């Protein structure tokens, strides 16, 4: 076992083939393969590997592990707490916003039309929809609000083994929360980190064995892509 106590958190590769978002594109597989090759070349070894239950996350981790000289596991340890927020949350909030916000209604309807035609052409409107959604959801009270979901994500990170170097594949918002905790940010403040998180990027958090709280976390690296030399490989979906 390695002597470090680190979590290497990787965002899944680019996802979203026509008609199905929760699977990697060819570019997404290439990003994950490039990361696996990079980790092998740098002789980085892991003691355990974890993924959320989403297909795009598991495909990313499987592809990375194929590139390593020594895989830490023959089977992915799946943790649902590492998942991105559910599309059901977006649909629920969108229904409320369409009734009360004329600007959002126009953006949302145009996005649905363009996204059904092409993921690529609908991308700018997708980011606008997400901005409206997060601005509302971040301060929504109750069990369906962001604060409740964020707490469950951070509990999920805290439940990971407290020793060794861990490889974790997750999604943008959980990664922003983990990095924000290391930076001493409140969960809502962590949303400021969300927009620039690249597909297959590496975020590293070092921690003591006491849990996953800001006073025992040390940020080591955020949103790094040393394995992506070609600018065209930098994507955000």
Secondary structure, 3 states (H helix, E strand, C coil): CCCCEEEEEEECCCEEECCEEEEECHHHHHHHHHHHHHHHHCCCCCCEEEECCCHHHHHHHHHHHHHCCCCCCCCCEECHHHCCCCHHHHHHHHHHHHHHCHHHHHHHHHHHHHHHHCCCCCHHHHHHHHHHHHHHHCCCCCCCCHHHHHHHHHHHHHCCCCCEEEEEEECHHHHHHHHHHHCCCCHHHHHHHCCCCCCCCEEEEEECCCCCCHHHEEEEEEEECCCCCCHHHCCCC
